[in-house]
Amino acid sequence: MDFVYKICTKSEWYNLKEIKLWQGTKKDIEDGFIHFSNKDQVEETLKKYYSDQKNLVLLKIKTNKLEKLIWEDIGNGEKFPHLYSTLSIDNVVDEKEITDFQRLF
């Protein structure tokens, strides 16, 4: 897979732009890895974990230079990409503001 996607708040995205290397959201740090989704998983992830949040951004991230990206079964047979290292701003190729949970792709 060439790309994975990360949902984060605008303030988290601005922080990544400033510091250039990111450990992820508070939840990512607690879990010990950065949670990503593939293109087909983004909308479900958005509904399940972010339905009550505003000021969200969807980051498109190229995978070819991500070290320690592992696809893991989350218990239902579906595999999600998890990054067991920091995320460099250089891997982010696009950003899209999420408004009103519109269709993203």
N, C-alpha and C positions, 0 to 999 in steps of 0.2 A: 504494500500500500504506500503510495507516494505522499499522502497527506493525512494528518489527524487534526482534530479540532478541539479547542479549549474554550469553554464558557467561563467568563470572569466578569467582574464589575469594571466599570470604567476606571475607578481609582486603582484597582489592581493592575490594569493595563497601563495606566500612566506611570505607575511605580516601576513596572518592567521596562518601559521605555527609558526611564531615568537610570536604573541600576544595571541594565543590560543582561544580567543573569538573575534568574528567578527560581525560588524554591517552590513556588505555587501559592495557592490560596491557604487560608488557615486550615481547612479540611485536608488539603494535600499534605501539608506539613505534619499534621496529626497522624495521617495514614502512612507517611514515609515514602510517598511517591506522588507524582503529578497525574491526576486523572485526565484522560483524554477520551474522545469518542471518535469513531469513524463517521463518515458522512451520513450513513444510514441510521446511526444511533443518536445523532445530535438532538433531533426534535423530542425524542422520548426522554433523554437526559434533561433537557430543558423543562419539560412538563413535570418530571418526577422530582427534581431537586431545586428548580429555580422559579416555580410558578408564582411565588409571592414576592419576587424581587424585581427591581427596576434598575435602570442604568447598566444594562448588561452589554457585553461585547462578545462576539464570536471571533476567535483567532484561528486562522488557517496556518498550519505548521507543517513544513516539509520534514519528512522523516529520514532522509538519506544521511544526515549528519547527527542524528540523535543517538547518543550513547546510552545503553541500558534501557532501551524501549522494549518492553515485554508485553505480549498479548496474553492476558490472563482470563481464565474462566471465572465468572463472578458467581457461579453456583447454579445457574440455569442453563448451562451449555453455551451461553453467549460469551464471546471473548471481547474484552475491552483493552485498549492500549494504555499502559501505565509506564511512566518515565521515572526510573530510579536514579536520576541525576538532575542537575539544574537545567533549566531551559534558557538558552541564549536567545536574545532578541534577533539575532541573525537568522534564526530558523523560522521566524514569523514572516509569512509572505503576504498576508492579507488580514484585514480587520473589518468587521461589519457590526454596526450598532444593531442590537436586537430591540425592535419596537413592537409592542402589542403581539408578540409571539407569532408574527407573520411567517409564512413559509420561507425558509432560509435558503433553499436551493432551487 
